[in-house]
Amino acid sequence: MTARILLVEDEELNRVLVRAVLARADDPEVRDARLVEAGSLAAARDVLHSPDPVDVVLLDMNLPDGSGLDLATELAGTDDKPRVIALTASVLPSDRAAALKAGCDGFLDKPYAAADLVSVIASHLPH
């Protein structure tokens, strides 16, 4: 079964980067995953409420319509919660702790190395 990854990111350049990294990933499960993109929390909620389940959410913390922490908290209370990886430009330990407390399963600082992104996704995909 092909994994489905939701990228919640408002910056187009960051979405292009993630697309390129996934397309070139050495890990076939990551490379073959279906990437769905959302540029806002509202669009992400639409994807998450669709009948097609999401396995991993790559979640930017600062979005035009709110904080990614809000979405992480919402997802933490669901039965079929996808794995959530926080993506943020903040490197403060308090921000990492807040993301994990909100229900994120992983945390990746921007800018990140392509190999780190692939590794964190691979570690959270269902096997």
C-alpha positions in Angstrom: 0.0 0.0 0.0 1.3 3.4 -1.0 1.7 5.8 1.9 0.1 9.2 1.8 1.9 12.3 3.1 0.2 15.6 3.8 2.6 18.6 3.5 1.1 21.7 5.3 3.3 24.6 4.2 2.3 28.1 3.0 5.6 28.9 1.3 5.7 27.6 -2.3 9.5 27.4 -2.4 9.4 25.1 0.7 6.8 22.9 -1.0 8.9 22.7 -4.2 11.9 21.6 -2.0 9.9 18.8 -0.3 8.6 17.6 -3.6 12.1 17.4 -5.0 13.5 15.7 -1.9 10.8 13.0 -2.0 11.1 12.4 -5.7 14.8 11.7 -5.3 14.7 9.8 -2.0 16.8 6.6 -1.7 14.0 5.0 0.4 11.4 3.6 -2.1 8.6 3.9 0.5 9.3 7.6 0.8 9.9 8.1 -2.9 6.7 6.3 -3.9 4.5 8.0 -1.3 1.6 10.2 -2.6 2.2 13.8 -1.5 -0.8 16.0 -0.9 -0.2 19.7 -0.3 -2.1 22.3 1.8 -1.1 25.9 2.1 -3.2 26.6 5.2 -4.7 25.0 8.2 -8.2 25.2 6.6 -6.9 23.3 3.5 -5.1 20.8 5.7 -8.4 20.1 7.6 -10.2 19.5 4.3 -7.6 16.9 3.3 -7.7 15.3 6.7 -11.5 15.0 6.6 -11.5 13.4 3.2 -12.1 9.7 3.0 -8.5 9.0 1.9 -6.4 8.6 5.1 -3.1 10.3 5.6 -0.2 8.4 7.1 2.2 11.3 7.9 1.7 15.1 8.2 4.6 17.4 7.6 3.4 20.4 9.5 4.7 23.9 9.4 4.2 25.7 12.7 3.6 29.2 11.3 0.7 29.4 8.8 -1.3 32.3 7.6 -4.5 31.2 9.4 -2.9 30.0 12.7 -0.4 27.8 14.4 0.4 24.3 13.4 0.3 23.5 17.1 -3.5 23.9 16.9 -3.8 21.3 14.2 -1.4 18.9 16.0 -3.5 19.2 19.2 -6.7 18.5 17.2 -5.1 15.4 15.6 -3.8 14.1 19.0 -7.4 13.6 20.1 -8.4 11.4 17.2 -8.5 7.6 17.0 -6.8 7.3 13.6 -4.2 10.0 14.1 -1.6 10.2 11.4 2.1 10.7 12.5 2.8 14.4 12.7 6.3 15.9 12.1 6.7 19.6 13.0 8.7 21.6 10.6 9.8 25.0 11.9 12.5 27.6 11.5 12.6 27.9 15.3 15.4 26.1 17.1 14.4 27.0 20.6 14.1 24.0 23.0 10.8 25.4 24.3 9.3 25.3 20.7 10.4 21.7 20.3 8.8 20.8 23.7 5.6 22.7 22.8 5.3 20.7 19.5 5.8 17.4 21.2 3.4 18.3 24.0 0.8 19.3 21.3 1.0 15.8 19.9 3.7 15.9 17.3 5.7 12.7 16.8 8.8 14.3 15.4 10.4 17.7 15.0 12.7 19.0 12.2 14.4 22.4 12.1 14.4 24.5 8.9 16.6 24.5 7.0 17.0 20.8 7.1 19.2 18.4 5.1 17.4 16.3 2.5 18.6 13.1 4.1 17.2 14.2 7.5 13.8 14.8 6.0 13.8 11.4 4.3 14.9 9.7 7.4 12.3 11.3 9.7 9.5 10.5 7.2 10.7 6.9 6.7 10.8 6.4 10.5 7.2 7.4 10.8 5.7 5.6 7.8 3.6 2.5 8.6 5.4 -0.7 7.8 
